[in-house]
């Protein structure tokens, strides 16, 4: 049985195409590097398997251009705005958790 990681259904195409290779969360999901998890997209029938390539944490103020690129955004400003829409209580000192991943085609 695989652990589940939920994504908004609007991100499915970007994840499958490799545009989005990271997700930022306010709470630690405690995945291990190399672990394979099932990505689900509530409100749709889409799902896929992803392998965790790296995870960690940082303060919100340290979200940078590389994070924005891995998240599929063109700027840090757009990424931070989206994160604040999802997590309105974020401030510069809030610890956020990032999970980097790649889509896995064959999990056998």
DSSP file (Angstrom, degrees, kcal/mol; ACC not computed):
  #  RESIDUE AA STRUCTURE BP1 BP2  ACC     N-H-->O    O-->H-N    N-H-->O    O-->H-N    TCO  KAPPA ALPHA  PHI   PSI    X-CA   Y-CA   Z-CA
    1    1 A X              0   0    0      0, 0.0     2,-0.3     0, 0.0     0, 0.0   0.000 360.0 360.0 360.0 134.6    0.0    0.0    0.0
    2    2 A X        -     0   0    0      1,-0.1    35,-0.1    35,-0.0     2,-0.1  -0.694 360.0-113.7 -97.2 146.5    1.3    3.4   -1.0
    3    3 A X        -     0   0    0     33,-0.5    35,-2.9    -2,-0.3     2,-0.4  -0.413  36.8-125.3 -67.2 154.2    1.1    6.6    1.0
    4    4 A X  E     -a   38   0A   0     33,-0.2     2,-0.4    -2,-0.1    35,-0.2  -0.827  20.7-169.1-107.9 144.8   -1.1    9.3   -0.6
    5    5 A X  E     -a   39   0A   0     33,-2.3    35,-2.1    -2,-0.4     2,-0.3  -0.977  18.4-145.0-130.4 118.5   -0.2   12.8   -1.5
    6    6 A X  E     +a   40   0A   0     -2,-0.4     2,-0.3    33,-0.2    35,-0.2  -0.643  19.0 179.4 -89.0 138.3   -3.1   15.1   -2.4
    7    7 A X        -     0   0    0     33,-2.4    35,-0.4    -2,-0.3     2,-0.2  -0.950  38.4 -98.2-129.2 151.9   -2.8   17.8   -5.1
    8    8 A X    >   -     0   0    0     -2,-0.3     3,-2.2     1,-0.1     4,-0.3  -0.492  38.0-121.5 -62.3 139.3   -5.4   20.2   -6.5
    9    9 A X  G >  S+     0   0    0     33,-0.5     3,-1.3     1,-0.3     4,-0.3   0.727 107.5  72.5 -60.8 -21.0   -6.6   18.8   -9.7
   10   10 A X  G 3  S+     0   0    0      1,-0.2     4,-0.3     2,-0.1    -1,-0.3   0.696  93.5  56.2 -67.5 -15.9   -5.4   21.9  -11.6
   11   11 A X  G <> S+     0   0    0     -3,-2.2     4,-2.3     1,-0.2    -1,-0.2   0.518  78.3  94.6 -92.4  -5.2   -1.8   20.7  -11.1
   12   12 A X  H <> S+     0   0    0     -3,-1.3     4,-2.8    -4,-0.3     5,-0.3   0.925  85.5  45.8 -55.1 -52.4   -2.3   17.2  -12.8
   13   13 A X  H  > S+     0   0    0     -4,-0.3     4,-2.2     1,-0.2     6,-0.3   0.893 113.4  50.0 -60.8 -41.2   -1.1   18.2  -16.3
   14   14 A X  H  >>S+     0   0    0     -4,-0.3     6,-2.1     2,-0.2     5,-1.6   0.853 112.8  47.2 -67.2 -34.0    1.9   20.1  -14.9
   15   15 A X  H ><5S+     0   0    0     -4,-2.3     3,-0.9     4,-0.2    88,-0.3   0.950 113.2  46.7 -71.3 -48.7    2.9   17.2  -12.8
   16   16 A X  H 3<5S+     0   0    0     -4,-2.8    -2,-0.2     1,-0.3    -1,-0.2   0.867 114.2  48.4 -61.1 -37.2    2.6   14.6  -15.5
   17   17 A X  H 3<5S-     0   0    0     -4,-2.2    -1,-0.3    -5,-0.3    -2,-0.2   0.580 114.6-115.4 -81.5  -9.3    4.5   16.8  -18.0
   18   18 A X  T <<5S+     0   0    0     -3,-0.9    -3,-0.2    -4,-0.5    -4,-0.1   0.546  85.3 116.1  87.2   6.8    7.3   17.4  -15.5
   19   19 A X  S   <S+     0   0    0     -5,-1.6     2,-0.6    -6,-0.3    53,-0.3   0.909  75.5  48.9 -71.8 -42.8    6.7   21.2  -15.2
   20   20 A X        +     0   0    0     -6,-2.1    -2,-0.2    -9,-0.2    51,-0.2  -0.887  59.7 155.0-101.7 115.5    5.8   20.8  -11.5
   21   21 A X        +     0   0    0     49,-3.3    80,-2.6    -2,-0.6     2,-0.3   0.156  59.6  48.8-125.2  15.5    8.4   18.8   -9.6
   22   22 A X  E     -B  100   0A   0     48,-1.0     2,-0.4    78,-0.3    78,-0.2  -0.993  56.2-161.5-152.3 149.6    7.9   20.2   -6.1
   23   23 A X  E     -B   99   0A   0     76,-2.1    76,-2.5    -2,-0.3     2,-0.5  -0.997  11.5-148.5-132.3 142.1    5.1   20.9   -3.7
   24   24 A X  E     -B   98   0A   0     -2,-0.4     2,-0.3    74,-0.2    74,-0.2  -0.925  19.6-178.9-110.5 132.9    5.2   23.1   -0.7
   25   25 A X  E     -B   97   0A   0     72,-3.2    72,-3.2    -2,-0.5     4,-0.0  -0.909  33.6-138.3-129.1 155.6    3.1   22.3    2.4
   26   26 A X  S    S+     0   0    0     -2,-0.3     2,-0.4    70,-0.2    -1,-0.1   0.730  92.6  54.1 -81.9 -23.7    2.6   24.0    5.7
   27   27 A X  S    S-     0   0    0     70,-0.1     2,-0.4    69,-0.0    70,-0.1  -0.891  92.5-109.8-116.4 144.3    2.7   20.6    7.5
   28   28 A X        -     0   0    0     -2,-0.4    -2,-0.1     1,-0.2    29,-0.0  -0.555  22.8-171.9 -74.7 124.2    5.4   18.0    7.3
   29   29 A X        -     0   0    0     -2,-0.4    -1,-0.2     2,-0.1    70,-0.0   0.576  29.1-140.3 -90.8 -12.4    4.4   14.9    5.5
   30   30 A X        +     0   0    0      1,-0.2     2,-0.3     0, 0.0    -2,-0.1   0.878  36.1 166.4  55.7  46.9    7.6   13.0    6.5
   31   31 A X        -     0   0    0      4,-0.0     2,-0.3    23,-0.0    -1,-0.2  -0.647  31.3-127.0 -85.6 150.8    8.3   11.2    3.2
   32   32 A X    >   -     0   0    0     -2,-0.3     3,-2.2     1,-0.1    20,-0.3  -0.746  29.2 -97.3 -97.9 145.5   11.7    9.7    2.7
   33   33 A X  T 3  S+     0   0    0     -2,-0.3    20,-0.2     1,-0.3     3,-0.1  -0.386 113.9  24.2 -57.6 134.3   13.9   10.3   -0.2
   34   34 A X  T 3  S+     0   0    0     18,-3.9    -1,-0.3     1,-0.3    19,-0.1   0.179  90.7 134.8  92.7 -16.2   13.4    7.5   -2.8
   35   35 A X    <   -     0   0    0     -3,-2.2    17,-3.1    16,-0.1     2,-0.5  -0.387  50.0-138.3 -68.0 141.6    9.9    6.7   -1.4
   36   36 A X  E     + C   0  51A   0     15,-0.2   -33,-0.5    -3,-0.1     2,-0.3  -0.895  27.1 178.1-101.8 129.2    7.2    6.1   -4.0
   37   37 A X  E     - C   0  50A   0     13,-2.8    13,-2.7    -2,-0.5     2,-0.6  -0.885  31.3-112.5-128.4 159.0    3.8    7.6   -3.2
   38   38 A X  E     -aC   4  49A   0    -35,-2.9   -33,-2.3    -2,-0.3     2,-0.5  -0.828  26.1-149.4 -94.4 121.7    0.5    7.8   -5.0
   39   39 A X  E     -aC   5  48A   0      9,-3.4     9,-1.9    -2,-0.6     2,-0.3  -0.798  18.3-172.2 -90.5 126.0   -0.5   11.3   -6.1
   40   40 A X  E     -aC   6  47A   0    -35,-2.1   -33,-2.4    -2,-0.5     2,-0.4  -0.865  18.4-154.0-120.4 156.7   -4.2   11.8   -6.1
   41   41 A X    >   -     0   0    0      5,-1.1     3,-1.5    -2,-0.3     5,-0.3  -0.764  20.8-141.5-131.9  82.8   -6.3   14.7   -7.4
   42   42 A X  T 3  S+     0   0    0     -2,-0.4   -33,-0.5   -35,-0.4     3,-0.1  -0.110  87.4  35.0 -50.5 138.8   -9.6   15.0   -5.5
   43   43 A X  T 3  S+     0   0    0      1,-0.3     2,-0.3   -35,-0.1    -1,-0.3   0.377 115.8  62.8  94.1  -2.9  -12.5   16.0   -7.8
   44   44 A X  S <  S-     0   0    0     -3,-1.5    -1,-0.3     2,-0.2    -3,-0.2  -0.914  81.7-124.0-141.5 169.3  -11.0   14.0  -10.7
   45   45 A X  S    S+     0   0    0     -2,-0.3    -3,-0.1    -3,-0.1     2,-0.0   0.405  72.6 120.0 -93.4   1.5  -10.2   10.4  -11.5
   46   46 A X        +     0   0    0     -5,-0.3    -5,-1.1    -6,-0.0     2,-0.3  -0.341  30.5 153.2 -69.1 145.9   -6.6   11.3  -12.2
   47   47 A X  E     +C   40   0A   0     -7,-0.2     2,-0.3    -2,-0.0    -7,-0.2  -0.957  11.7 174.2-161.6 160.8   -3.8    9.7  -10.2
   48   48 A X  E     -C   39   0A   0     -9,-1.9    -9,-3.4    -2,-0.3     2,-0.4  -0.966  31.4-106.4-159.5 169.6   -0.1    8.9  -10.7
   49   49 A X  E     -CD  38 104A   0     55,-0.5    55,-2.9    -2,-0.3     2,-0.3  -0.894  32.9-173.5-106.7 137.8    2.9    7.6   -8.9
   50   50 A X  E     -CD  37 103A   0    -13,-2.7   -13,-2.8    -2,-0.4     2,-0.5  -0.940  17.5-138.5-127.5 151.4    5.7    9.9   -7.9
   51   51 A X  E     -CD  36 102A   0     51,-3.1    51,-1.7    -2,-0.3     2,-0.4  -0.938  23.5-124.4-109.4 130.2    9.1    9.2   -6.3
   52   52 A X  E     + D   0 101A   0    -17,-3.1   -18,-3.9    -2,-0.5    49,-0.3  -0.586  30.2 176.1 -72.6 123.8   10.3   11.6   -3.7
   53   53 A X  E     -     0   0A   0     47,-2.3     2,-0.3    -2,-0.4    48,-0.2   0.726  65.5 -10.8-100.5 -28.0   13.7   12.9   -4.7
   54   54 A X  E     - D   0 100A   0     46,-1.3    46,-3.6   -22,-0.1    -1,-0.4  -0.935  59.2-176.5-168.0 145.6   14.3   15.3   -1.9
   55   55 A X  E     + D   0  99A   0     -2,-0.3     2,-0.3    44,-0.2    44,-0.2  -0.982  20.0 125.8-145.2 158.2   12.5   16.9    1.0
   56   56 A X  E     - D   0  98A   0     42,-1.9    42,-2.2    -2,-0.3     2,-0.3  -0.953  40.3-102.1 179.7-164.0   13.2   19.5    3.6
   57   57 A X  E     + D   0  97A   0     -2,-0.3     2,-0.3    40,-0.2    40,-0.2  -0.956  26.0 166.8-145.2 162.8   12.1   22.7    5.2
   58   58 A X  E     - D   0  96A   0     38,-2.1    38,-3.3    -2,-0.3     2,-0.2  -0.959  44.4 -83.0-162.3 167.0   12.8   26.4    5.3
   59   59 A X  E >   - D   0  95A   0     -2,-0.3     3,-2.3    36,-0.2    36,-0.2  -0.556  42.6-115.1 -77.5 148.8   11.3   29.6    6.4
   60   60 A X  G >  S+     0   0    0     34,-2.6     3,-1.9    31,-0.4    32,-0.2   0.830 113.7  64.5 -53.1 -36.7    8.7   31.1    4.1
   61   61 A X  G 3  S+     0   0    0     31,-2.1    -1,-0.3     1,-0.3    32,-0.1   0.714  96.8  58.9 -63.4 -18.4   11.0   34.2    3.5
   62   62 A X  G <   +     0   0    0     -3,-2.3    -1,-0.3    30,-0.2     2,-0.2   0.372  69.8 123.9 -94.9   4.8   13.6   31.9    1.9
   63   63 A X    <   -     0   0    0     -3,-1.9     2,-0.2    -4,-0.2    17,-0.1  -0.507  47.2-178.5 -61.2 131.2   11.3   30.6   -0.9
   64   64 A X     >  -     0   0    0     -2,-0.2     4,-2.3    11,-0.0     5,-0.2  -0.577  42.2 -79.4-130.7-174.4   13.2   31.5   -4.0
   65   65 A X  H  > S+     0   0    0      1,-0.2     4,-2.5     2,-0.2     5,-0.2   0.863 124.6  54.3 -58.5 -39.2   13.4   31.4   -7.8
   66   66 A X  H  > S+     0   0    0      2,-0.2     4,-2.6     1,-0.2    -1,-0.2   0.905 107.9  49.9 -64.2 -40.6   14.3   27.8   -7.9
   67   67 A X  H  > S+     0   0    0      2,-0.2     4,-1.9     1,-0.2    -2,-0.2   0.941 110.4  50.4 -60.3 -46.5   11.3   26.9   -5.8
   68   68 A X  H  X>S+     0   0    0     -4,-2.3     5,-3.1     1,-0.2     4,-0.6   0.920 111.2  48.5 -58.4 -44.9    9.1   28.9   -8.1
   69   69 A X  H ><5S+     0   0    0     -4,-2.5     3,-1.2     1,-0.2    -1,-0.2   0.932 111.9  48.0 -62.2 -46.6   10.5   27.1  -11.1
   70   70 A X  H 3<5S+     0   0    0     -4,-2.6   -49,-3.3     1,-0.3   -48,-1.0   0.788 110.9  52.7 -66.0 -25.8   10.1   23.6   -9.5
   71   71 A X  H 3<5S-     0   0    0     -4,-1.9    -1,-0.3   -51,-0.2    -2,-0.2   0.548 120.7-109.4 -84.4  -8.3    6.5   24.6   -8.6
   72   72 A X  T <<5S+     0   0    0     -3,-1.2     2,-0.3    -4,-0.6    -3,-0.2   0.683  75.4 130.4  88.7  19.4    5.7   25.6  -12.2
   73   73 A X      < -     0   0    0     -5,-3.1    -1,-0.3    -6,-0.2    -2,-0.1  -0.744  57.8-140.1-106.3 154.8    5.6   29.3  -11.6
   74   74 A X  S    S+     0   0    0     -2,-0.3     2,-0.3     1,-0.1    -5,-0.1   0.600  84.2  21.2 -87.8 -12.3    7.3   32.1  -13.5
   75   75 A X     >  -     0   0    0     -7,-0.1     4,-1.9     1,-0.1    -1,-0.1  -0.996  68.2-123.3-153.2 156.1    8.1   34.1  -10.4
   76   76 A X  H  > S+     0   0    0     -2,-0.3     4,-3.2     1,-0.2     5,-0.3   0.876 112.8  59.9 -63.1 -38.6    8.6   33.9   -6.6
   77   77 A X  H  > S+     0   0    0      1,-0.2     4,-2.1     2,-0.2    -1,-0.2   0.913 106.2  46.0 -58.0 -44.7    5.9   36.6   -6.2
   78   78 A X  H  > S+     0   0    0      2,-0.2     4,-2.2     1,-0.2    -1,-0.2   0.910 113.9  48.7 -66.2 -42.0    3.3   34.4   -8.0
   79   79 A X  H  X S+     0   0    0     -4,-1.9     4,-2.6     2,-0.2    -2,-0.2   0.946 112.3  47.4 -62.6 -48.6    4.2   31.3   -6.0
   80   80 A X  H  X S+     0   0    0     -4,-3.2     4,-2.3     1,-0.2    -1,-0.2   0.880 110.5  53.1 -62.4 -37.6    4.1   33.2   -2.7
   81   81 A X  H  X S+     0   0    0     -4,-2.1     4,-1.6    -5,-0.3    -1,-0.2   0.922 110.6  47.1 -62.2 -44.5    0.8   34.7   -3.6
   82   82 A X  H  X S+     0   0    0     -4,-2.2     4,-1.8     2,-0.2    -2,-0.2   0.917 111.7  50.5 -63.0 -44.2   -0.6   31.2   -4.4
   83   83 A X  H  X S+     0   0    0     -4,-2.6     4,-3.4     1,-0.2    -1,-0.2   0.882 109.0  51.7 -62.6 -38.3    0.8   29.8   -1.1
   84   84 A X  H  < S+     0   0    0     -4,-2.3    -1,-0.2     2,-0.2    -2,-0.2   0.809 106.5  54.4 -69.2 -29.1   -0.8   32.7    0.8
   85   85 A X  H  < S+     0   0    0     -4,-1.6     3,-0.4    -5,-0.2    -1,-0.2   0.892 116.6  37.8 -66.8 -38.9   -4.2   32.0   -0.8
   86   86 A X  H  < S+     0   0    0     -4,-1.8     2,-0.5     1,-0.3    -2,-0.2   0.900 132.5  26.1 -77.6 -43.2   -3.9   28.4    0.4
   87   87 A X    ><  +     0   0    0     -4,-3.4     3,-1.9    -5,-0.2    -1,-0.3  -0.749  68.6 178.8-123.4  81.1   -2.3   29.2    3.8
   88   88 A X  T 3  S+     0   0    0     -2,-0.5    -1,-0.1    -3,-0.4    -4,-0.1   0.665  75.9  63.2 -61.9 -17.2   -3.4   32.7    4.8
   89   89 A X  T 3  S+     0   0    0      2,-0.0    -1,-0.3     0, 0.0    -5,-0.1   0.428  74.0 122.9 -90.1   2.8   -1.5   32.6    8.1
   90   90 A X    <   +     0   0    0     -3,-1.9     2,-0.3    -7,-0.2     6,-0.0  -0.360  34.3 173.4 -62.0 139.9    1.9   32.3    6.6
   91   91 A X    >   -     0   0    0     -2,-0.0     3,-1.8     4,-0.0   -31,-0.4  -0.863  50.1 -86.4-135.5 177.0    4.4   34.9    7.5
   92   92 A X  T 3  S+     0   0    0     -2,-0.3   -31,-2.1     1,-0.3   -30,-0.2   0.761 126.2  47.8 -57.5 -27.5    8.1   35.3    6.8
   93   93 A X  T 3  S+     0   0    0    -33,-0.2    -1,-0.3   -34,-0.2     2,-0.1   0.506  82.6 117.3 -93.9  -4.7    9.1   33.2    9.8
   94   94 A X    <   -     0   0    0     -3,-1.8   -34,-2.6   -35,-0.1     2,-0.5  -0.417  66.9-126.0 -65.0 133.6    6.7   30.3    9.2
   95   95 A X  E     - D   0  59A   0    -36,-0.2     2,-0.3    -2,-0.1   -36,-0.2  -0.706  30.8-172.0 -80.0 125.9    8.4   27.0    8.5
   96   96 A X  E     - D   0  58A   0    -38,-3.3   -38,-2.1    -2,-0.5     2,-0.4  -0.869  14.6-135.9-116.9 155.1    7.2   25.4    5.3
   97   97 A X  E     -BD  25  57A   0    -72,-3.2   -72,-3.2    -2,-0.3     2,-0.4  -0.920  13.7-159.0-114.3 132.3    8.1   22.0    4.0
   98   98 A X  E     -BD  24  56A   0    -42,-2.2   -42,-1.9    -2,-0.4     2,-0.5  -0.887   3.9-166.1-112.6 144.4    9.0   21.2    0.4
   99   99 A X  E     -BD  23  55A   0    -76,-2.5   -76,-2.1    -2,-0.4     2,-0.3  -0.977   6.5-162.0-128.8 115.4    8.8   17.8   -1.3
  100  100 A X  E     +BD  22  54A   0    -46,-3.6   -47,-2.3    -2,-0.5   -46,-1.3  -0.764  22.5 161.0 -97.4 146.2   10.6   17.4   -4.6
  101  101 A X  E     - D   0  52A   0    -80,-2.6     2,-0.3    -2,-0.3   -49,-0.2  -0.945  31.2-142.1-155.2 168.2    9.5   14.5   -6.8
  102  102 A X  E     - D   0  51A   0    -51,-1.7   -51,-3.1    -2,-0.3     2,-0.2  -0.985  34.9-104.7-137.3 149.0    9.5   12.9  -10.2
  103  103 A X  E     - D   0  50A   0     -2,-0.3     2,-0.5   -88,-0.3   -53,-0.3  -0.519  30.9-147.6 -72.7 137.7    6.7   10.9  -11.9
  104  104 A X  E     - D   0  49A   0    -55,-2.9   -55,-0.5    -2,-0.2     3,-0.2  -0.938  14.7-174.5-110.6 121.6    7.4    7.2  -12.0
  105  105 A X  S    S+     0   0    0     -2,-0.5     2,-0.6     1,-0.2    -1,-0.1   0.883  76.9  36.6 -81.1 -40.2    6.0    5.3  -15.0
  106  106 A X        +     0   0    0      1,-0.1    -1,-0.2   -57,-0.0     0, 0.0  -0.944  55.3 168.9-121.5 114.4    6.9    1.8  -13.9
  107  107 A X              0   0    0     -2,-0.6    -1,-0.1     1,-0.2   -71,-0.1   0.330 360.0 360.0-104.8   7.5    6.6    0.9  -10.3
  108  108 A X              0   0    0      0, 0.0    -1,-0.2     0, 0.0    -2,-0.0   0.497 360.0 360.0 -64.5 360.0    6.9   -2.9  -10.6
